[in-house]
Amino acid sequence: MLQIISTKGRFVNRRDFLKLTGSSVALGTIGSAFPSILKNETVLANIDKYEYVVVLMLENRSFDNMLGYLYSPGELTNGQSFEGVAGKNLSNPLNINPNDTIYSRDSIKVYPDSIMTNPSPDPGEEYPHVNTQLFGTILPDSNKYRHISTMQPPFNEPFPVPDTASMKGFVTDYIYYFKLYFGRYPKDDEYKIIMSCFPPSAVPVISTLAKEFAVCDHWYSAVPSQTYCNRSFFNAASSWGFVNNAPSERWVQNAAPTVYNRLSEVGVPWKVYFDILDIIPATLLLHLPALIKHLDRFCSFDKFLNDVKNGDLPKYSFVEPRMHWFHNDEHPPDEGSLQNTNFPGPSNVLAGEQLIHTVYEAIKNSDSKNNNYKNTLLIITYDEHGGCYDHVPPVRVTPPYLNIPVPYTHGNEMGFNFDRSGIRVPAVLVSAYLKKNTVINTTIEHTSVIKTLKEKFGFNHLTNRDEFNPTSLNNVFNLDTPRDRSTWPVTVPRPFKNYGDREFFDNELLTGFQRGLVVIAMKHANINEPVPQTVGDALEILQRVKQVMFPGFCF
């Protein structure tokens, strides 16, 4: 049933709300906290079709990379369309200066791939690298040989910025990124992998759910850049003016209020679930100033499985993958990991497939009078494209602020105005109220989830980005009665072997992404020591940070 929050935080159901206010008033003149609910009959009709929301956010994959081959031309019926790669002659040119090197090809075409560790090494994902991927430009030319920390304005962004990105710079950026870290140009079979995309047979779990429920083929990340800013936007509709992960220690200053704060303000329960092998959840590290008073809302992944089974889920659940030890977040392998000769199984997507399977099966089999398979909406998405190829240009979006929050009054990082979205990411919706083979073509951006929750629970917006985001998910449901569980598919993940024991994984070199999270944790705890280089040493540091920052507290 529709639930609207009163000024005292009390749940009021739809029927009582209309009795109290009168239907004409309720649908037209109630205050600004929930105008879109009251003016949109489709939202009113659909908002009762879920009571619980679960988000599983994985890492660094573009839509085309994971789901581009989901449907073949002509496979869909009823006039539906799907913006994938099958049946299209998509390619990227090799815009490489002949004085640098000469390659035998003029371009690289998109192709299906089943090597589950690709792209390897990890592509460039910082803002300047994404500019090159989008527009095919390197400005100034010297940036092609520079690390992100020494790149110069305009950080590869053309002027004026085209209304539509060409999406022709992925190969160019990957070649120069490879050269920067390995001191040589990649061979043909080393650089072409940036154009590879997985067919459904390679990723059967997410592909099955995308076909058996709904796939969103125009879901965009919030920022054309990295993990921290995109996860921050997903939670807070802001990244505090930051557009790159590094320098990581500055993220301790991110004081933007989050959707979790808004939910608490109106009395709606929420939890963030994470793998306890990570010691401290990434969401807490990125939003500690805003969430320090809510430590009891951070729980283990095992607790999530028990909560689903026992009917104890909160109204909103955010699930983190494991990001450190034997990570299952699907993040591509870092350039550093390739230099570690003791690393035979880096960053395999199949580990993430198993995680998706586990979350889905738990919800599918839930039967409690509270949360159950009929009233739970599962959202599976990814934080950012991670440098992986995609052929659809990003869209224009609303900047979060008219003025940058203190202390960043000097402006946004690298001059970015936060008026362009990031690149498309995979997004799959699982609900008993979604037909099989549903394709949602509507433009959706990460903060659409905040807007969805705002319409459902009646809290105030966070920034201009979520306030003026035109799309929520409350319009996507296309069944009036819930599907019986017998119609829900069985997901079968491909076999995946654990490549080593605890000592083996402890000795892995940290990726740049992992190292950054450790740096943030150390900064929070005022630990001034050399940054650890291996996973085992990092986990020891994180354990110390936990003891310093959260003494006696057990997540």
C-alpha positions, 0 to 999 in steps of 0.5 A: 500500500502507498505509505506517506510520512506525516510531519511526525514521521508516522506512516499514513496509508493511501486510503487514510491520507485521502480521507484526511485531505480529500482526494482533490486536495491530495492530488493537487495541492499538498506541499512540496515534500511529495508533489510528484506522487500527488500529481502523477496517477501512474506513480499512485497506481504503481507505488503500492507494488513494492514495500522493500527496495534492495540495491546491489551495486557492483563495480566498473562495467559498462552496459555494452560490456555486460549486456550489449549482446543480450538481445539479437535483432528481431528477438523482441516482440510487441514493438520493443526496442533494445539499444545493444551491440548485436547486428551493428557495425560498431568500431573505434578508430586507432587515432595513434600518432604515426610518430609514436607507433604504427599499427596494422589496423585502422579500427577495432570492431566490437566483438563477443568475448568470454575471457572473464578477466577482461579488460585486463589491465584495468582501463583508464577511468578518471575524468580526463581518460573518460573525456578521451573515451567520449570525444576522442581528444587528448588536450593538450597532446602532452596529457597522453604521456602523463599520470592523472596527477600531472595532467593539464587543463582542459583535461582532454575535454574539447571546447566547445563540448559537443552536444553528442559524444562520438564514443570513438576514443576508447581504443586510443585511450586504452593504448596510451594508458597501457603505454603509461604503465608498462612503458611499451605500446600494447600488441594487437591482442592486448588493446583490442580487448577494450572493445570486447563485450560478454554474450549472455552465455558468458554471464548467464545470471545477470542475463537471465534476470535481465530477460526474465524481468526488466533491463534498463538500456538507458541507465547512466552513471552520475559522473563521467569518472570513477567509483568514489564520486559515482557511489557518492552521487548514488547515495547523496546526489553529490560528490562534494565537488570531486570528480576523481578518486585521488587524492583519496584522503580528501574524501574524509571531508565529504559531508554531503547528507545522504539518502540514509539521513533523509530516510532516518528523518522520516522514520524509514528503516534502512541498512547497508550490508557488506562483506565483513572480510572488508572490515569497514564498509566503503559506504561508511568510509565515503560518508562518515561525517553524515553517517557516524551516528548510524553505525548500527545500520551497517551489517554483514552480508550474512545478516542480509541473508538472514534478514531476507529469510526471517522477514527482517529487512528494512525498507531500504537495503544497500548491498556492497560486494566484497572489495578487498580479499578475493573480491567479487565486485567484478572490478577489472584487474589493476595494472599492478596486479598484472605485475604480480607473478603470483596472480593467476586469477585476477578480478573474475566476473564470475565471482560477481555472478555468484553474488548476484545469484545469491542475492536473487535466490534469497529474495526469490525464496523469501516468504515472510509476512513482511518482506517477501518475493512479491513486495521486494524490488531488487535493483542490480546495477554498477557504479560506473563504466570503468573505462569499458566500451559503450556506444551510447553517448551520455546525457545532460543532467542538472548540476547538484548545486548552484554554489559549491559547498564549503570548503570547495568554494574555489570550484569543481575539480578539473573545472567540471560542471557536473552537467554531463552524466556518466556512461551507461551502466548495466541495470536490471530490475527484479519484481513480481510486477514486471513482465518477462522480456521487459525493456525500459528505454527511459533515460535513468540516472543513478539519482533516479533511485533517490527520487524513487524513494522520495516519492515512496516515503515522502522525504525532502530532496538532497540536491538539485540533481535528484530534485530535478531528475525527471525519472523515477522507477515508480513508472516501470511496473507493467503487471497489475497482479504479482507473478507467481514464484513458479514463473521466476527463473532459476539462475545457474552461475558458471562454475568458478574456482577459488584460486588460492588460500588465505595466504595467497590472497593476503599477498595480492597487490592492492589495486589503486581502488583498494589502496584508495579506500585504505588511505581514506580509512587511515586519514579518518583515524589519523594513522600516518604510516606508509600505505600498505601494498598488499591485501593482507597488510591493508586488512591489518590497517583496516582492523586497526582503524576500526578499533580506533574509530569504532571501539567496541562496535561490531558491524 
